[in-house]
Amino acid sequence: MAHFLATAGLATARGPAAVHRDDQLDAAIDELAALARIGNNINQIAHVFNSGGHLRFGELEHVLRVLLRLLGCIDDVANDLVTRRL
């Protein structure tokens, strides 16, 4: 949704000729958005823990596993983008 809104906004501001399609860049943007959501979840877990609450069994481990997998995807996309530019 965020990508669509950004593309639509740019198309309106600059004209449709200014919008291009780059699947690798789109993938990187999607991965960063997912990373932001995971960061938000980690902050919520920390808030509960710091305010005296208790983590549910496996909650932190699950988030960290997903985060590590996502970071690997972001690393792969970043390497592809760098390799393309060299």
PyMOL commands that set and color helices and strands:
alter all, ss='L'
color gray80, all
select helices_A, chain A and resi 2-14+16-18+23-50+59-85
alter helices_A, ss='H'
color red, helices_A
deselect
rebuild
show_as cartoon
